[in-house]
Amino acid sequence: MERLWKWFFILVWVGGSYLPAAGQEMLGMTLGNYAGVNSLQLNPSAMYHSKVYLDVNLLGLDVFFQNNYLYIDNAEYRFAHFFQSSYQYPMHSELYGTGDRMFYHYSGKDFRQAYVNLRINGPGAMLAWGEHTFAITTSVRSATTGYYLPYEVANFAYLGLNYVPQQSINYHDRRFFSSASLTWMEIGLSYAYPVYARGLNVLALGVSVKRLEGIAGGYVYSRDVDYIVPDDSTLIVKNANIRAGYSLPVNYDNNEVQTSPLFRGGGFSGDVGVTYYRLKNYYHRQTVTTLCSYEMPDYLYRIGLSLIDVGAIRFNKNAERYSIDNQSSYWNNINHFKYVSMHQLMDTISYKFYGDYTTAYQGNSVWVWLPSAVSVQFDYHLQKEWYLNACVIYGFGLAPNSVVRPSEISITPRYETDWFEADLPLSLYDWYLPRIGLSFRFYYLTIGFDKIGWFFHLNDFTGLDVYLGLKFSLDKGICGSKKQKGCTDMERYHTKHSYR
């Protein structure tokens, strides 16, 4: 049974064996007027006001991990250590009395939470024809979350049942806590259009519809667990209400990796957003004869509201679902229990709680919901190339078996031109953790961090955050030699063809 605690811990804090470890929101790539196809990640209506009429994404990568339980002391790590295969991190056996441990852990009684995110944006493109903007996107995404995990569960999972300070205490966790993990591929179609435009006011609406192909997923959640650990070999469960389900690239009879089929389920998701623009000059409808001829009106400020990642994946291949409803159990010699397969583990759990090997099994269909969020964006044009953005992202779960997106509030000063952009995000992650980020765009390439402290080891290592993007764009209102005839000298300067 102690192995079960460790399996639960790995799912929550490491992200499962199929996860390599995202910035979470990639603020330096999604907020600006040259974000193009990347702006869809926060609000599908934002691409209407893009300053490019063609934006082709070649590759995007986003890696993120953050937790409030385990850490490496800032004196014991450097960024370069992650690339040194022979480097040995210091081990600490004297701290907890349960064997060697690489990580320290925070000892308070706060709820423990973690979020692991990987996003790879594949080929995609955005095209603006006058006021109509279309996009197609592809990506592979993976997210794992541990949400409101009781501190003693995290301690038992990491330090083992032989952690003496927690033995012989009756723990009764009535609050809902969960862990969920999801890896999937998505293909999306998006459209944005100004549904209202008059005077100095423009209101744009945008929608995205995505097809989801599930690669792997799983969840564990509980609403009521009452238990005691008298010693390192005994677990007494007075009452338990637990749900679990998974569909993994594993043969459950021998735990060998099983990569076929690649997709074990499918589903759909959608995004919807609106953006209000207060223009600097009166709006006038333009007659568009070529893609490049539409000129984007400048704004004083814009306010966006969006609902993103609303959807789920139903796994029906290699999927199993289990339930323990108001049951008690007595586990003796738990430290000697060794399982060799998932089926053996789950059959044993069923037997311990119900007295037979099959009652806990509930079926071969599993639903896992995406990390949904509501987002509000405010962007103020200070002067010339300078902007100030404020953004709130509120993550929520649509069901108990959801990957829960952490909430975030940010303020981002931004300098942008067609060939260069710099962003300095100042954010509050999950309502409690202040972070400073930095990102740069040079023509085709963007690289950034929403949290730079880990890179310069300014504080304890509790997570990492880095993203980059490579794409090709063409600017609106710039049509090259076709627009030179009859232009003034100043107009010729502004209509020079621009590639980024």
Secondary structure, DSSP 8 states (H G I E B T S, - for coil): -HHHHHHHHIIIII--TT------S-HHHHSSTT-GGGGGGT-GGGGGG-SEEEEEEEEEEEEEEEESSEEB-GGG--GGGGG-TT-----BSTTTSSS-BSSEE--S-S-EEEEEEEEEE-SEEEEEETTEEEEEEEEEEEEEEEEEE-HHHHHHHHH-TT-GGGTT-EEEE-S-EEEEEEEEEEEEEEEEEEEEEETTEEEEEEEEEEEEEEEEEEEEEEEEEEEEEEETTEEEEEEEEEEEEEE-SEETTTTEE---SS--EEEEEEEEEEEEEEESS-------SSGGG-----EEEEEEEEEEEEEEEEE-SSEEEEEEEEEEEEEESGGG---SSHHHHHHHHHHHHHSSSSTTEEES-EEEE--EEEEEEEEEEEETTEEEEEEEEEEE-SSTTB-----EEEEEEEEE-SSEEEE--EEEETTTEEEE-EEEEETTEEEEES--TTTTT-S-BSEEEEEEEEEEEEETT--GGGGTTT--HHHHHHTS--B-
